[in-house]
């Protein structure tokens, strides 16, 4: 287990370096012209362009500039020339808890709803309840997230003012209730789409496991139905669900860009959108690296959980 974790950590570092190279290539190397002009902001002067060239090592070539980018990232001091050389790393790190809280709350809602509905549908396959849940799940999957966000705002903020029309209240300002009140609607919006996917996925997986020989053997031995379903069916059925959850959760941690922007949440998605809106390439580089870090860490955790659930993987490692 220790060797597996070490290998996955080293693999994550390599992937993060590759992502940094790709971001550097897209933001610095690929576009034509002097990169210092792009990083200097919308109205650069000759003095500001020269200052950016020296600060970001653009005058020393691409390799020297990439080393500067890595050094500024590792030391946590990445300036934004378009914002008066303000270090943007603290602002990016401040956005992380907002996105993390949104992802956690959304994941709790869609897992509770999706896995429960899918398991119930598998055990009552073909019934009216099963068909109704599958139709509802299909409708949820069909909603575009951005359009659903606007619809939820109209329904539950404008027409029925149950939730604020946007903004963020941290736990330190409004307590747990204030935080939940500001985060529940965007979390529910993200959960609706994902819950439909997990309902269908869980139903399909559980139905397949119910037909396995080892399940029939456990039933023939006279084991209680709850023990058979919980230990022999759901435990193995959760393996593909955990893998899918890791990818979906990592995607949310990378920034739910449209949802955070529409609901006015100062998360990582909003941070990247502000960088796009102001053409701040420093914000795009730092935001992209943080998002990639989340994805890599989440995938590593999923691999560990999958190994704990699957005896074959444990024996292989």
C-alpha positions, 0 to 999 in steps of 0.5 A: 500500500505504501509503495502504491501511494508513493508511486501515485504521488510521483505520478501526480507530480509528473502530471502537474508538471505536464499541465504547467508546460501545457498552460505555459505553451498555450498562454506564452508560446502559442500566441504570436507576438511578445508575451510581455504585451499580453501579460502587461494588461489591456493598456500596456506602456513601454515601461510596463512591458519592459518590467514584465519582460524582466519580472517573468524572464521573457527576455531570456527565452521560453525556457528561462520564462518557464523556470520563472513561472515554476519558481513563482508558483512554488514560492506562492508569489505570482504577480499580476502586472494588470493588477499592479503586480499584486500577488494573485496566489492568496486570492486564488487560495481564498477561492478554493474553500468556496469551490470545495464547499460547493462541491461537497454539498452538491456531491452529498445531495446527488449521491444521496438521491442518485444512489438511493433512487438507483438501488430502489429502481434496481430492486423494483425493476419494471414497476411504476416507481422504477419507470417514474424515477428513470423518467425524472432522471432522464429529465435531470440529465437533459438540463444544461447546467447554465440554463438550469442555474438561471431557471433555479434563480428565477424560480427560487429567488425571484418568483419564490424568494426562498434563497438569495439571488447570488453572493456568498456568505462564509461560515465565519460571517453567517454561521453554518445556516447562513453558509448553507442558505447561500450555497444550497441553490447552486449546489442543488443545481449541480446535483440535479444533473449529476443525480440523474446520471448516478440514478441510471448508473446505480440501477444498471450496476445493481441489476447486473450484480443481482444476477451474479452467481455469488449473490445467488449462492449467498441467498441460497445459504440463507443469509439475511436479504439486507446482508446479501444486498449490502455486503455482496451487491452494493459493495461491488456495485459501488466500484464503478460508481466510485470511479465515476464520482471521482471524475465528477467531483474532481471536475467540480473542484476544478471549478464549476465555472458557469454555476459559480459565475451565475450565482456570484460565488467567489470560487475557483470558477469565478476566479478563472472567469475574471481572468478571462474577462480581464485577459489576466494571463497570470490568473489563468495560469495559477487558476489552471494549475490549482484546478489541475492539482484538485483533479490529480489529488481526487483521482489518486484518492479514488484509486485508493478507495477503489483498491480498498473496495476491490480485493483483486486490486488489493492483491495486485498491489 
